[in-house]
């Protein structure tokens, strides 16, 4: 089930991705779920967007040997 996000004036795809997922790399998934707005670069206020669920993988900055990965 998808959630929704209501834009603020000046929101961009990467800003929304960061606000919702904590990372800008999910922009493609946001756009695919909101094709009506795919050409939008800067959003006006109060646009309702569908926010798909994604599997967020947390990356560690530690090298593998310090994370216990062999």
C-alpha positions in Angstrom: 0.0 0.0 0.0 1.3 3.4 -0.9 1.5 6.4 1.3 1.1 10.0 0.2 3.1 13.2 0.6 1.8 16.7 0.2 4.4 19.0 -1.3 5.6 22.3 0.1 6.3 25.2 -2.3 9.8 24.6 -3.7 10.0 20.9 -3.2 12.0 18.9 -5.8 12.1 15.2 -6.4 15.5 14.7 -4.6 14.3 16.8 -1.6 11.1 14.7 -1.4 13.1 11.5 -1.6 15.4 12.6 1.1 12.5 13.7 3.4 10.6 10.5 2.9 13.4 7.9 2.7 16.4 9.6 4.1 18.3 9.3 0.8 18.0 11.0 -2.6 18.6 7.7 -4.6 14.9 6.8 -4.7 13.9 9.6 -7.0 13.3 7.1 -9.9 10.7 5.2 -7.8 8.9 8.4 -6.8 8.7 9.5 -10.4 7.5 6.1 -11.6 4.7 6.3 -9.0 3.7 9.8 -10.1 4.0 9.9 -13.8 1.6 12.8 -14.1 4.3 15.0 -12.6 7.3 13.5 -14.3 8.1 16.8 -16.0 7.9 18.8 -12.8 11.2 20.1 -11.5 10.0 22.4 -8.7 6.7 21.7 -7.1 4.1 24.1 -6.0 2.5 23.7 -2.6 -0.2 21.1 -1.9 0.4 18.6 -4.6 -0.4 15.1 -3.4 2.1 12.5 -4.5 2.0 8.7 -4.1 5.0 7.4 -2.0 5.8 3.8 -2.8 7.2 1.5 -0.3 10.9 0.7 -0.9 13.4 -1.6 0.8 15.9 0.8 2.4 19.3 -0.8 2.8 21.4 0.9 5.4 25.0 1.2 4.4 27.8 1.3 6.9 30.8 3.4 6.5 32.9 0.8 8.3 35.1 -1.5 6.2 33.8 -5.2 6.0 36.4 -6.5 8.5 35.1 -4.1 11.2 31.5 -5.0 10.5 32.1 -8.7 11.1 31.8 -9.6 7.4 34.3 -12.1 6.1 
